[in-house]
């Protein structure tokens, strides 16, 4: 029942969109569906010399994947350390809380200065977008581990490393996975903004900005819809893995 209901609102939005587009009758303000749908239904056709929707989507996915993996590799070990060690938490928390509210795109000028224009500066911005959700969820997951679990493992002779590997990480895994899900979503938003930086020549973000320069709003809408479809597809993937691997979480409650 939930999925049919979830489809109703997008259909209603499309109907309102088409009515509004006909009423406004200005392709630059709001293009009609008949100009957007052919672009979406032909994802391999070149757009304004920038490559196809499919090509640019793959480029954006490669960039977000690289930045996301770097964030994962740093945030999870640091999060486990901060959640487990009060000393490390006291050392790093103030800095984390100071940097966390800064929007990733605000780092754009520094990213270009540090890494020059190109892929490295984009990966840096994507990394920042994914890093903090993963880190904070990892810290929360570790801190939420029941003390009795740790005490039982220690009573049975487990070392600190074994407690972390056999008790803390498995117990915190559902919360860490939630952090990965949120972090990927933010990283996906950041890659679009990062592709607006100088020196970019591909990607869905670049495509939408390039199309705007030529007043081709139907290409922008098609790019935005593609961004949304990819985002929801990955979110569904994360949720399906969560439902399958961490179904015990609901039983625990």
N, C-alpha and C positions, 0 to 999 in steps of 0.2 A: 504493500500500500504506500510505503514511504517514497519509493522511486517514482511511481506515476505522479504523485503529488509534487515531487521535485521537478518534474518536467513541465508542469503547468505554468509556473512563473516565467521560465525562459520563453515559452510559447507566447504568453501574454505580452512580454516585453517586445518580442519580435512584431507582434500585431500593432502595438502602440507605436513602435519605431516606424513601421511602414506607413501608418496613418499620418504620423507627424512629418515624415519625409515628404509625403505627397502634399501635405498642407503647406509646409515651408517652401518646397519646390526650389531648393538651393543645394546643389550637390556638394558645395564647399562646406556648408554648415552641417548637413545631415544627408549622406548619400542613401539612396534607396537600396533595398535588398537585392534588386535585380542587377545592381552593379557590383555588389559585394560577393554574392554567392558564386558567380563564375570564377572569381579569384580563389575562393576556398575549395571549389571543386576541381581546380586545376593546380594542385600544389607544386607541380614540377615545371610550370611555365615561368620563364624569366620575367622579372618585374623591374622595369626601368633600368635594366643593365646591372642590377645588384644581385642577381641570382634568384632562384625560385624561393617560395615559402618554405619548402622542404629543406633546401640547402641552408637557408639562413637559420631555420629552427635547429638543424643539426649542429651548426656552428655555435649557437647560443648554448645548446645542451653540453657541448664539449667544454665550454668555458665554465659553466656553472658546476659541472662535474669536477673539474680541476680545483676550483675554489672551495667547493664543498668537502672534498676529500682532505684538503689541507686543514680546513677548520675542524673536521672530525678527528684527524690525527693529533691535533694539539689540544682541542677542547676536552676530549674525554679523559686523557691522562691527567690533565690539570684539574678537571672537575672532580675526579676520583680523589686526587691528592688533597684538594681543598675541602671536600666533604668528609674525608677521613682524618686529616690532621688539622687541629685547631691552630697550630703554629703557622702552617702554610696559609691557612685561611686568613689569619690576622695579617699576614704579610701582604697578601695579594688582593684582598677584598676591596680596600679603599681604591686602589688603582682600577680594578674592574668596574666598580660603581661609577668612577669618574669618566671612564671611556665609553661605557655602555650606552648612555643617552645620545652620544654623537651620531647623527645619521651617517651611514656608510658613504653616501655621495659627497658629504662635506669633506671627506678625505681625498676627493678627486684631485685637487691641485697638488697635494703632497704626494699622492700616488704617482702622478706624472713626473714630479720632481725627483722622486726616489727611484722609480722603475722605468722612466721614460714612457712615451706613448706606445700603445700596443697591448699585447696579451697579458703581460705581467702586471700592469697597473689595473687591468680589469679583474684579474684573478684576486688581487689584493682587496679590492672593494667587495667582491663576492665573498671572499673569506671573512671579512668583517661582518657582513650581513648574517652569515650562518654561525659564526663563532659563539656569540653570546647566548642565543637560545640553547645551543647544545651544551655549553658550559654550565649555565644556571640549572638546566634540567638534570644534568649529571650530578651536580652538587646536591640538589634536592633529593634525587634518587638515593644517593649514598647515605645522606642524613636520615632518610626515612626507614632505613633498615632496622628491624627490631633488634634491640640489644640482646634479647634472649637467644636469637639465632647466633650472634657473635659469641656469646658466653658459652653456649653449648659446644660450638666448634673449638673454642679455646680449651674447654674442659676435656675434650677428646684429644687434645695435644696438637691441634693445628697451629702452625706458625702464622705470623702476621701476613706473609705473602699468600699462604694457603687460604686464610680467612678472606682476603681480598678477592682471590681468584675463584673460590668455591662458594662463598656466601654473599659477599658484598656486590660483586659485579652481576651475578645472576639475579639477585634480588632487586638491584637498581635498573636492570635492563629495560623493563617497561617504560620507566620514566625517561631513561636515556633515549629510547626509541621515539618517544613523544618529542624530545628535543631535536632529534634528527628530522622528524617530520616538519616541525615548525621551522627549523633552520633551513631546510631545503626550500620551503615556500618563500622565505625571505630572500634566500640566495637567488631564487628564480626572478624575484622582483628586482633585485640589485643588478643582475646581469643586463636587464633591459636598460636600466639607467646608465650602467657602466659603458654600454655600447653607444652612448651619446657623447662620450669623451672624444676629444680631438684624436685623429689618426686612425679611427675605426673605419673599416670598409666593408663589414659584413655583420650578420646577426639580425635578429628580429628588431632589436632596439634601433640599430642603424637603419634598417629598412623603413620603419615608421617615420623616423626623422627625415630621411631622404625623400620619402613620398610627400611629406609636408612641404618641403622646399619647392615641389612642383605642383602643389595644390591638389594632389591625388588622394582625396580623403577616403575613397573606397578601399585603397590599398592599406591605409592606416587602420581602418576598421577591421579589415581582414587580418592584418597582423595582430591586432589586439585580441581578436577572437581566437586566433591560433595560440597566442600566449596563454589565454584562459583555458583552452582545451588541454594543452600540455600540462599546465599547473594542476588542473583537477585530475588528470590521468595519474600523475605521480602521487597526488594526495590519496587517491583511491588505492594505489599500490601500497603505500605505507600503511594505510588502514587495514587492508586485507592481510598483510603480514602481521600486523599487531593483533588482529582478531584470531589469527591462526597460532602464533607463537606464544602469545601472552594471555590466552583465554583463562588461565589459572588466576589471573589478577582479580577478576570479578568474584571467583569462588573464595578467594582469601578474605575479601571484604564481608 
